[in-house]
Amino acid sequence: MTLLHETTTVAPQVLLGNHLKALKLPTFAREYEKVAMESVQDRADYPRYLLRLCELERIDRERRNIERRIRAARFPQTKSLDTFDFAAQPSLNKPLVLELARCEWIEKRHNCIALGPSGTGKTHIALALGLAACQKNYSVAFTTAAGTAKTSQHGQTADRRRTRLRALHRGRFRTTLRGVQPAL
């Protein structure tokens, strides 16, 4: 009788695990027992239990999507505006940079170009704006002007460059920071 009881309690868990995997709900699969225990302690009803699991799944999914977009952007390093020393660059318009970090310029399909001598933080700002865009659900492709020039020299025909420029002009890559860094 004990064996039968163990079989009936294991089978639903195994089936549930398989269903959650097929539905691509890894956080549900990982957290449902823990959240169930917490719900029992808090005397929460089933809808609250399911709501908490859905919240955890959504938070985890958003985190993984941001991580995926950051990897896909191919940043040489991850920099944020928190690590930028605005005091070292007093001529830099900090309110404008913070406004750009809200990424409204991307939605409006505006360009953003940073000009200035080396060592003034253009790349740091571009990386930070790219990271902010990834965190706001935009896909980003990061490259330097030198990287773009190198790509153009190696194997890209004039027709392919024209096609790429047309696509950029039409806004197909409106959320990319390619070759030119944001204007400050």
matplotlib code that plots the C-alpha trace (Angstrom):
import matplotlib.pyplot as plt

x = [0.0, 2.8, 4.3, 1.0, 0.7, 4.2, 3.5, 0.3, 2.1, 5.1, 3.3, 1.4, 4.7, 6.4, 3.5, 3.4, 7.1, 6.7, 3.8, 5.5, 8.6, 6.5, 4.8, 8.2, 7.4, 10.7, 10.1, 6.7, 8.5, 11.2, 9.1, 5.6, 6.3, 8.0, 5.2, 2.6, 4.2, 4.3, 0.6, -0.4, 1.4, -0.2, -3.6, -3.7, -6.3, -5.6, -5.8, -3.2, -1.0, -1.2, -0.8, 2.5, 3.8, 2.9, 4.6, 7.8, 7.7, 7.2, 10.0, 12.4, 11.4, 12.0, 15.4, 16.4, 15.2, 17.3, 20.3, 19.7, 19.5, 22.7, 24.6, 23.1, 24.3, 27.9, 29.0, 32.8, 32.0, 29.0, 28.8, 26.0, 25.4, 25.8, 29.5, 30.1, 31.8, 30.0, 32.1, 35.2, 33.4, 31.7, 31.1, 28.9, 25.2, 24.1, 20.4, 20.5, 22.3, 19.8, 17.0, 18.6, 18.7, 14.9, 15.2, 12.3, 14.6, 14.6, 10.8, 10.8, 13.4, 15.8, 19.5, 22.1, 25.7, 28.5, 31.5, 34.6, 38.2, 39.2, 38.9, 35.8, 33.5, 31.7, 32.0, 31.1, 27.9, 27.1, 27.5, 25.3, 22.6, 22.8, 22.4, 19.4, 17.8, 18.3, 16.6, 13.7, 13.0, 14.9, 17.3, 20.8, 23.8, 26.9, 29.9, 32.5, 33.1, 36.4, 34.5, 32.1, 34.9, 36.7, 33.6, 33.1, 36.7, 36.5, 34.2, 31.2, 30.4, 29.1, 25.6, 25.6, 26.6, 23.9, 21.3, 22.4, 22.4, 18.8, 17.7, 19.2, 17.5, 14.1, 14.4, 14.7, 17.6, 16.3, 17.3, 20.9, 23.9, 26.2, 29.4, 28.3, 27.8, 24.9, 25.0, 25.6]
y = [0.0, 2.4, 1.8, 2.6, 5.8, 6.9, 6.2, 8.3, 11.2, 11.1, 10.7, 14.1, 15.8, 14.1, 14.9, 18.5, 18.9, 17.6, 19.8, 22.9, 22.1, 21.7, 25.0, 26.6, 27.7, 26.9, 29.2, 27.6, 24.2, 25.4, 27.5, 25.9, 23.8, 26.6, 29.1, 26.5, 26.2, 30.0, 30.2, 27.6, 29.6, 32.8, 31.1, 32.4, 31.1, 29.4, 32.6, 34.3, 31.3, 31.2, 35.0, 34.7, 32.0, 34.0, 37.1, 35.0, 33.5, 36.9, 38.6, 35.7, 35.7, 39.5, 39.1, 36.3, 38.4, 41.4, 39.1, 37.7, 41.1, 42.2, 39.2, 39.7, 43.4, 42.2, 45.0, 44.9, 45.5, 46.4, 50.0, 51.9, 55.6, 54.8, 54.1, 57.3, 60.2, 63.2, 65.4, 64.4, 65.8, 69.0, 70.1, 67.0, 67.8, 65.3, 66.0, 65.3, 62.0, 61.0, 61.9, 59.8, 56.9, 56.9, 55.8, 58.0, 59.0, 55.4, 55.3, 58.6, 57.3, 60.1, 59.7, 60.3, 61.2, 61.8, 63.8, 64.8, 64.0, 60.6, 60.0, 62.1, 59.2, 58.8, 55.0, 54.7, 56.7, 54.7, 51.5, 52.8, 54.0, 50.6, 48.8, 51.1, 50.3, 46.5, 47.0, 48.8, 45.9, 47.2, 45.1, 46.6, 45.9, 47.6, 48.3, 51.0, 53.3, 51.4, 48.1, 49.3, 50.5, 47.2, 45.3, 47.5, 46.9, 43.2, 41.5, 43.8, 44.8, 48.3, 46.8, 45.2, 48.4, 50.3, 47.8, 48.0, 51.8, 51.8, 49.5, 51.8, 54.8, 53.1, 52.5, 48.7, 49.0, 52.0, 50.6, 49.9, 52.0, 51.3, 53.1, 56.4, 57.0, 59.1, 62.9, 64.6]
z = [0.0, 0.7, -2.7, -4.4, -2.4, -3.4, -7.0, -7.0, -5.4, -7.7, -11.0, -10.8, -10.0, -12.9, -15.3, -14.0, -14.6, -18.1, -18.9, -17.5, -19.5, -22.7, -22.0, -21.4, -17.9, -16.1, -13.2, -12.5, -12.5, -10.2, -7.8, -7.6, -4.5, -2.6, -3.5, -2.5, 1.0, 1.3, 0.2, 2.8, 5.5, 4.3, 3.9, 0.3, -2.1, -5.4, -7.6, -5.4, -5.6, -9.4, -9.5, -7.5, -9.8, -12.9, -11.5, -10.8, -14.3, -15.9, -13.9, -14.7, -18.4, -18.7, -17.0, -19.4, -22.4, -21.3, -20.8, -24.3, -25.9, -24.1, -25.4, -28.9, -28.9, -28.6, -26.4, -25.9, -22.2, -20.2, -19.0, -17.4, -16.7, -12.9, -13.5, -15.7, -13.9, -15.1, -12.9, -15.0, -18.1, -17.0, -20.6, -21.1, -20.9, -18.2, -18.4, -22.2, -21.6, -19.0, -21.3, -24.1, -21.6, -21.5, -25.2, -26.5, -29.4, -30.6, -30.8, -32.6, -35.1, -34.3, -34.7, -32.0, -32.8, -30.3, -31.5, -29.6, -28.9, -27.6, -23.9, -23.4, -22.7, -26.0, -26.1, -22.4, -23.0, -26.2, -24.3, -21.5, -23.9, -25.6, -22.3, -21.4, -24.8, -24.1, -20.7, -22.4, -24.8, -27.8, -29.8, -30.1, -32.3, -31.2, -33.3, -33.5, -36.5, -37.0, -36.9, -39.5, -41.8, -41.4, -42.3, -45.4, -46.5, -46.1, -48.5, -48.7, -52.2, -53.0, -53.7, -50.2, -48.6, -50.4, -49.4, -45.8, -45.9, -47.4, -44.6, -42.0, -43.7, -43.7, -40.0, -40.2, -37.7, -35.9, -32.5, -33.4, -32.4, -35.4, -36.1, -34.7, -31.1, -29.6, -29.7, -26.5]

ax = plt.figure().add_subplot(projection="3d")
ax.plot(x, y, z, "-o")
ax.set_aspect("equal")
plt.show()
